Amino acid sequence: MGFFNWFNKREKIEVKKGVQRESDFSSFKLLTDFIYEQSGIIDLDKRALASSRIQQYAKSKNIYTTSELLHRMKNLDECYQNIINIATVNETFFMREVRELEWLVQYIKNYQKKMQLSRQKKFKILSMPCSSGEEIYSILLMLKEEDVDISHIEITGYDINSKAIQNAIKGEYDEHSLHKIDMNMINKYFTKVDTHFQISSVFREKPIFTQNNIFDLVDEKSTYDIVLSRNMFIYFDDEKRESALNIIVTLLNEGGIYIKGHADHIKQHSYLKNIKHGVYQKI
């Protein structure tokens, strides 16, 4: 019998007998240090809600100490991913920080006209982290409303949160996610499914959503005309911010555009020129 079979069997016996174990997460920082090493996410031990949710998850799996949980995370990918999903839950919605998106749509529209894009090449966009897809779908909706031919747009979304990726692919949203969208647009591009609204398949079939961590993209060969990385840097310390920004620069084509979030703070980079508030061009 393998260790984990024995471990799981022991847990079931304890639950069956109603044994109440005392929890001890006093060394919780050991776990958050491990998460930092793997993902770059900082200060989970200082975020009360995230810490509480992680401990609740552990107890739901009959894990009552930091050492047990850390062992499980190191040896079971599913456990590690579940913890990452808990740690990166974020509120997002369509048309968030919309001024930058409006600028981006006009930039793409003008670029397409100038370069006769439809006859020359695909225009490639990367959203990272893409969360549950609201940013990407917002861009596609806005492009469609501006009569931009989105068939010549390649758009990719990366996020470390596997549940967010699943939701992005599904493309279903509640009323809060859509609260900044005009009702006419909702009626035009969404279908009511029970209590949610699903975006049209025309848009759902367009993006490629993939679970990924920015720090796994060091040797990435694909490059992009646009990289949006909004409100990701809030998770990182200065060292990880610098590493992440260097990766973003390598992902950009020459002259490509990087758009950051309002809450992101980045240092000056020798290959990035600030052309608008929150918008940078690779030089």
C-alpha positions as CSV (number, residue, x, y, z in Angstrom):
1,M,0.0,0.0,0.0
2,G,1.5,3.4,-1.0
3,F,2.0,6.2,1.4
4,F,-0.9,8.3,0.1
5,N,-3.3,5.4,0.0
6,W,-2.4,4.8,3.7
7,F,-2.7,8.5,4.4
8,N,-6.1,8.8,2.8
9,K,-7.3,5.6,4.5
10,R,-6.2,6.9,7.9
11,E,-8.1,10.2,7.3
12,K,-11.3,8.4,6.4
13,I,-11.0,6.3,9.6
14,E,-10.5,9.4,11.7
15,V,-13.5,11.1,10.1
16,K,-15.7,8.0,10.5
17,K,-14.9,7.7,14.2
18,G,-15.5,11.5,14.6
19,V,-12.0,12.2,15.8
20,Q,-11.5,15.9,16.3
21,R,-8.0,17.0,15.5
22,E,-6.5,20.3,16.7
23,S,-5.3,22.4,13.8
24,D,-1.9,24.0,13.9
25,F,-1.0,26.4,11.1
26,S,1.4,28.5,13.2
27,S,4.2,27.9,10.7
28,F,2.0,29.0,7.8
29,K,4.8,31.2,6.4
30,L,6.6,28.0,5.4
31,L,3.8,27.3,3.0
32,T,3.5,30.9,1.7
33,D,7.3,30.9,1.1
34,F,6.9,27.7,-1.0
35,I,4.1,29.4,-3.0
36,Y,6.4,32.4,-3.5
37,E,9.2,30.2,-4.8
38,Q,6.9,28.5,-7.3
39,S,4.7,31.4,-8.5
40,G,6.2,34.7,-7.3
41,I,3.1,35.5,-5.2
42,I,4.0,37.3,-2.0
43,D,2.5,38.1,1.4
44,L,-0.2,35.4,1.5
45,D,0.5,35.0,5.2
46,K,-0.4,38.7,5.6
47,R,-3.7,38.4,3.6
48,A,-6.2,37.3,6.2
49,L,-9.0,36.3,3.8
50,A,-6.7,34.2,1.5
51,S,-5.0,32.6,4.6
52,S,-8.4,31.7,6.1
53,R,-9.6,30.2,2.8
54,I,-6.5,28.1,2.4
55,Q,-6.8,26.8,5.9
56,Q,-10.5,26.0,5.4
57,Y,-9.6,24.1,2.2
58,A,-7.0,22.1,4.2
59,K,-9.5,21.2,6.8
60,S,-12.0,20.1,4.2
61,K,-9.3,17.6,3.1
62,N,-8.7,16.5,6.7
63,I,-5.4,18.3,6.7
64,Y,-4.7,20.1,10.0
65,T,-1.1,21.3,10.0
66,T,1.1,23.4,7.8
67,S,3.6,20.5,7.4
68,E,0.8,18.1,6.2
69,L,-0.5,20.7,3.7
70,L,3.0,21.6,2.4
71,H,3.8,17.9,1.9
72,R,0.5,17.4,0.0
73,M,1.2,20.5,-2.2
74,K,4.7,19.3,-3.0
75,N,3.5,15.9,-4.0
76,L,0.1,16.4,-5.5
77,D,-0.3,18.8,-8.4
78,E,-4.0,19.0,-7.9
79,C,-3.6,20.2,-4.3
80,Y,-1.0,22.8,-5.3
81,Q,-3.3,24.1,-8.1
82,N,-6.3,24.3,-5.7
83,I,-4.3,26.5,-3.3
84,I,-3.1,28.7,-6.2
85,N,-6.7,29.1,-7.3
86,I,-7.7,30.2,-3.8
87,A,-4.8,32.6,-3.6
88,T,-5.6,34.3,-6.8
89,V,-9.3,34.9,-6.7
90,N,-10.0,38.4,-8.0
91,E,-13.0,40.5,-8.8
92,T,-13.1,41.5,-12.4
93,F,-15.7,42.6,-14.9
94,F,-16.2,43.7,-18.5
95,M,-14.9,47.2,-19.6
96,R,-12.7,47.5,-16.5
97,E,-10.2,50.4,-16.8
98,V,-11.9,51.1,-20.1
99,R,-10.0,54.2,-21.2
100,E,-6.9,52.1,-22.0
101,L,-9.1,49.6,-23.8
102,E,-10.7,52.4,-25.9
103,W,-7.2,53.7,-26.7
104,L,-6.1,50.2,-27.7
105,V,-9.1,49.6,-30.0
106,Q,-8.4,52.8,-31.8
107,Y,-4.7,51.9,-32.0
108,I,-5.5,48.6,-33.6
109,K,-8.1,50.2,-36.0
110,N,-5.6,52.8,-37.2
111,Y,-2.8,50.3,-37.4
112,Q,-4.9,48.0,-39.5
113,K,-5.7,50.8,-41.9
114,K,-2.2,52.0,-42.1
115,M,-0.6,48.6,-42.7
116,Q,-3.4,47.0,-44.6
117,L,-3.2,44.4,-41.9
118,S,-5.8,42.0,-43.3
119,R,-3.6,41.3,-46.3
120,Q,-0.3,41.2,-44.5
121,K,-0.3,39.4,-41.2
122,K,-2.1,38.5,-38.1
123,F,-2.2,41.0,-35.2
124,K,-1.3,39.2,-32.0
125,I,-2.5,40.2,-28.5
126,L,-1.6,38.6,-25.2
127,S,-3.6,39.2,-22.0
128,M,-1.8,38.0,-18.9
129,P,-3.3,37.4,-16.4
130,C,-6.5,37.0,-18.3
131,S,-8.6,36.0,-15.3
132,S,-12.0,34.6,-16.5
133,G,-11.8,36.3,-19.9
134,E,-13.6,39.6,-19.3
135,E,-10.7,41.7,-20.6
136,I,-10.2,39.7,-23.8
137,Y,-13.9,39.6,-24.6
138,S,-14.2,43.3,-23.8
139,I,-11.5,44.0,-26.5
140,L,-13.2,41.8,-29.0
141,L,-16.6,43.4,-28.4
142,M,-15.2,46.8,-28.8
143,L,-13.4,45.9,-31.9
144,K,-16.5,44.4,-33.4
145,E,-18.5,47.6,-32.5
146,E,-15.8,49.6,-34.4
147,D,-16.2,47.3,-37.5
148,V,-12.7,46.0,-37.1
149,D,-12.3,42.6,-38.9
150,I,-11.4,40.4,-35.9
151,S,-10.7,37.4,-38.1
152,H,-7.3,38.9,-38.5
153,I,-6.7,39.2,-34.7
154,E,-5.0,36.4,-32.8
155,I,-5.7,36.8,-29.0
156,T,-4.3,34.7,-26.2
157,G,-5.0,34.6,-22.5
158,Y,-2.8,33.2,-19.8
159,D,-3.7,32.9,-16.2
160,I,-2.2,30.8,-13.3
161,N,-5.7,30.1,-12.0
162,S,-7.1,27.0,-13.6
163,K,-10.7,27.7,-12.6
164,A,-10.4,31.2,-14.2
165,I,-9.3,29.6,-17.5
166,Q,-12.2,27.1,-17.4
167,N,-14.6,30.0,-16.9
168,A,-13.0,32.0,-19.7
169,I,-13.5,29.2,-22.1
170,K,-17.1,28.7,-21.0
171,G,-17.8,32.4,-21.4
172,E,-20.7,32.7,-19.0
173,Y,-21.0,35.7,-16.7
174,D,-23.3,37.0,-14.0
175,E,-25.0,40.4,-14.0
176,H,-22.3,42.0,-12.0
177,S,-19.6,41.1,-14.5
178,L,-21.7,42.8,-17.2
179,H,-22.8,45.9,-15.2
180,K,-20.7,48.3,-17.3
181,I,-22.0,47.0,-20.6
182,D,-24.9,48.7,-22.4
183,M,-28.1,46.5,-22.4
184,N,-28.3,46.7,-26.2
185,M,-24.8,45.2,-26.4
186,I,-25.8,42.4,-24.0
187,N,-28.9,41.6,-26.1
188,K,-26.8,41.7,-29.2
189,Y,-23.9,39.5,-28.2
190,F,-25.0,37.4,-25.2
191,T,-27.6,34.6,-24.6
192,K,-29.3,34.1,-21.2
193,V,-28.5,30.8,-19.7
194,D,-30.3,30.3,-16.5
195,T,-29.0,33.1,-14.2
196,H,-26.0,33.8,-16.4
197,F,-25.2,35.3,-19.8
198,Q,-23.1,33.5,-22.3
199,I,-21.1,35.4,-24.9
200,S,-21.7,34.6,-28.5
201,S,-19.7,31.7,-30.0
202,V,-18.3,34.1,-32.5
203,F,-16.2,35.5,-29.6
204,R,-15.8,32.3,-27.6
205,E,-14.1,30.6,-30.5
206,K,-11.6,33.4,-31.0
207,P,-9.2,33.4,-28.0
208,I,-6.9,30.7,-26.9
209,F,-7.0,30.5,-23.1
210,T,-4.2,28.6,-21.4
211,Q,-3.2,28.1,-17.8
212,N,0.3,29.5,-17.5
213,N,2.6,31.4,-15.1
214,I,4.6,34.4,-16.4
215,F,7.8,33.0,-14.9
216,D,7.4,29.9,-17.1
217,L,7.6,32.1,-20.2
218,V,11.3,32.9,-19.9
219,D,12.1,30.8,-23.0
220,E,8.8,31.5,-24.8
221,K,9.4,31.9,-28.6
222,S,6.1,33.6,-29.5
223,T,6.0,37.3,-29.7
224,Y,3.1,39.8,-29.7
225,D,2.1,43.2,-31.0
226,I,0.2,43.9,-27.7
227,V,0.7,42.6,-24.2
228,L,-1.8,43.6,-21.5
229,S,-0.7,42.7,-18.0
230,R,-3.0,44.6,-15.8
231,N,-2.9,44.4,-12.0
232,M,-0.6,41.4,-11.9
233,F,2.4,43.2,-10.4
234,I,0.4,43.8,-7.2
235,Y,1.2,40.1,-6.4
236,F,5.0,40.5,-6.7
237,D,7.9,42.0,-4.8
238,D,10.5,44.3,-6.5
239,E,12.6,41.4,-7.6
240,K,9.8,39.5,-9.2
241,R,8.4,42.7,-10.8
242,E,11.7,43.3,-12.5
243,S,11.8,39.7,-13.7
244,A,8.2,39.9,-15.0
245,L,8.8,43.1,-16.8
246,N,11.9,41.7,-18.5
247,I,9.8,38.8,-19.7
248,I,7.1,41.1,-21.0
249,V,9.7,43.0,-23.0
250,T,11.0,39.8,-24.6
251,L,7.4,38.9,-25.5
252,L,6.8,42.1,-27.4
253,N,7.7,42.7,-31.0
254,E,9.7,45.8,-31.8
255,G,7.4,48.7,-31.6
256,G,4.9,46.6,-29.7
257,I,2.6,48.0,-27.0
258,Y,2.5,47.1,-23.3
259,I,-0.5,48.1,-21.2
260,K,-0.3,47.9,-17.4
261,G,-3.0,48.2,-14.8
262,H,-3.8,51.2,-12.7
263,A,-2.6,49.4,-9.5
264,D,0.7,48.3,-11.0
265,H,3.9,50.0,-10.2
266,I,6.8,49.4,-12.5
267,K,10.3,50.9,-12.7
268,Q,11.7,52.6,-15.8
269,H,12.9,50.1,-18.4
270,S,15.5,50.9,-21.1
271,Y,13.4,49.2,-23.8
272,L,10.1,50.7,-22.9
273,K,8.9,54.2,-23.7
274,N,5.9,55.7,-21.9
275,I,3.6,57.0,-24.6
276,K,0.4,57.4,-22.5
277,H,-0.6,56.9,-18.9
278,G,-0.2,53.2,-18.3
279,V,0.8,52.5,-22.0
280,Y,4.4,51.8,-23.1
281,Q,6.0,51.0,-26.5
282,K,9.0,48.8,-27.0
283,I,11.9,50.7,-28.5
